[in-house]
Amino acid sequence: MTHSDWIRKDLKYNWHPYTQMKDCRSFPPILIEQARGIKLYDNKGNVYYDTISSWWCNVHGHNHPKIKKAIKKQLDLLEHVLFAGFTHKPAILLAEKLISLTPQGLSKVFFSDNGSTSVETALKMSFQYWQNIGKSEKIKFVSLDHGYHGDTIGAMSVGGVDLFNKIFSPLFFKSFKVSSPYCYRCPVGKQRSSCQIDCIKPLENLLKNKNGEIAAVILEPLVMAAGGMIIYPKEYLKKAAGLTKKYNVHLILDEVATGFGRTGKMFACEYANIRPDFMCLSKGITSGTLPLAATLTTEKIYKAFYAEYNQGKTFYHGHTYTANPLACQAALASLEIFKEENTLVKVRKLMPLLHKELENMRNLEFVGDVRYIGMIGAIELVKDKSTKEPFKARERIGYKIYREGLKKGLILRPLGNIIYLYLPLKIKEKELRFVSRRLYEILRNIRRIIKW
Ligand SMILES: *Cc1c(COP(=O)(O)O)cnc(C)c1O
């Protein structure tokens, strides 16, 4: 088949996620044949730098020999088995390993197969915990404006990205939403340099007044990713964690995006040295090879479900591909690579270069904010730098930059007006310099690109 035959077939049969399919008529999907390291190759000989880690899941680069080998070996033994009434060594080893890497207090692992289900699991466990111990009025959740926790109905109910969720809102369960620590657009009008984390007040007041009806607070630690790569101070996270303890509500940390080294530490919550009641993991867990997710929780929560069968405290929840053995092996291999390749040490050495390169873009036209942590960096474009007036959604700034990025070999997939890099940890210094230079070029020519 020719290239255009493939594309015609794709558009005939596939419905792509987060895509206005009508756009594909003038700008069809790119047919990728292969990937190596941080580069993707299409069938026409074009090369693209995977600057967003294949939707934030690739960690050690594409086609890593160690992960491939682990999957192939497992494939000859056992490809899948139901995880109720049965178990297998990869899941046992991985659970043990995850517990050793995550904050103290997390001692039980519940596997599933994607980020949204890891969140659903945490929400349902928290909810049922309070039911099981007789506090049946604690049924609501608190989440942040601009927060994102997945696309299933439960996860959307605690989501704060209107563009994605608004149309579905009649389906949501009731939850409380508070403003987020969005420093560039501070909800209480402060400057970061002198702020005392006053933006925690709405959360504090809510917990003080309504803790009797609240099951849990759910947060993305330090980086609100899909909401616009909003990076907030660790002091906020620390205070929020303290408040959940004080007012006896659970803290669910959604590390689906931030986990596995993205921020320069294995998990973002390590910056605040806190102990959540739940932690949700997915995306980077298998370094982007196979779907897998895990929800970790504490002994205390586990014990509230542990009872004689007839007491009705069982957790009736599960997914067919829970703890898939191939995926567990991929995850174990990925964690070994962290050790063998000294991934985090290398990342910490490289981070300052990324941050410096991004700082150089701060003075460019339309660049309102530059923010970064670890191997994540974001640039918020604004119409007017002094008033911070945003571009309108219908101006499709992000889309125009996306298309320009592809021409220049970069997979920028902006979130609205926020252009970001979410780099595979495996990136080399030379590649990092190349990517930032290209991004700089694009931003320098932005007036031409957006024709504004
Ligand atoms: C992507 C994401 C999810 C959802 O994960 P899926 O695997 O896409 O369902 C949940 N939480 C956060 C923070 C995410 O970034």
The ligand as an ORCA input file, in Angstrom:
! r2SCAN-3c Opt
* xyz 0 1
  C      -2.655     11.292     32.183
  C      -3.071     11.468     33.575
  C      -4.079     10.663     34.129
  C      -4.853      9.676     33.303
  O      -4.062      8.648     32.828
  P      -4.583      7.780     31.571
  O      -3.607      6.651     31.511
  O      -4.501      8.676     30.387
  O      -5.958      7.338     31.876
  C      -4.380     10.832     35.451
  N      -3.739     11.733     36.212
  C      -2.760     12.524     35.726
  C      -2.071     13.473     36.620
  C      -2.405     12.424     34.380
  O      -1.478     13.241     33.883
*
